[in-house]
Amino acid sequence: MTSWPLWGTIVNTVAVLVGALVGVLIGKLGQKAAAKPSAEGGDETKKTPTESVMRAMGLCVLLIGISGALKMNNVLVVIVSMAVGTFLGEILDLDGLVGRLGAFIERRFRGREGGIAEGFVTATLLFCVGAMTVTGAIESGIHHVHTTYYAKSLIDMVSAMVFATTLGVGVALSAASVFASQAVLTLLAVLVGGAIPLAVTNEMIAVGSLLVVGIGTNLLGVTRIKVMNMLPAMFLPIVLVPLFALLPI
């Protein structure tokens, strides 16, 4: 089953659905508990269990990213890809573009259908846009390795649970978006992967793994890297690997 290209996507979809449903349940229980008077004051500065779990997931993502990046064959390809790709991403301001798109969609749907649409749109943007989505699709589609999507599944499940406590069942509906977007990208990787040499895909995954490292440090609160602006770097090995093969280095 794990050799099936869409396996990682299915796991991610189920994780979002389960996390969201648990979050909806917690939200309802929280509303009931809030209705009862409390005799004790809580420590508002104390981290919640979900925040601690997110930190733990950040460490796991960091480990996965580092292990993937170390599999690179040509460090120069990775360095040039990261430098040029990030430069292009900053010029295009992909992070800002996604942010503006999300804000526009949220404004359009805010207040409709009791918040269901808002929950769906917010969660869809969170779960479907990012470096792990693209890196995971390449790994699953070409190499049938689902490590990145497994890590993304855990992060998305915790995030879905947190969002669903306030945004409700609309977050659960975003599971359909997760399946659709990742399935399309994975199947595209399956179709295109045969035309791309293995040396190129290995470097693409190595660069993508570095972006995953950035996501991990962001989750830990160590950095605030605009990882979306680095996304073009993943595709530069398609040009750079053949070019570097011609150079006497």
Secondary structure by P-SEA (a helix, b strand, c coil): cccccaaaaaaaaaaaaaaaaaaaaaaaaaaaaaacccccccccccccaaaaaaaaaaaaaaaaaaaaaaccccaaaaaaaaaaaaaaaaaaaaaaaaaaaaaaaaaaccccccaaaaaaaaaaaaccccaaaaaaaaaaacccccaaaaaaaaaaaaaaaaaaaccccccccaaaaaaaaaaaaaaaaaaacccccaaaaaaaaaaaaaaaaaaaaaaacccccccccccccccccccaaaaaaaccc
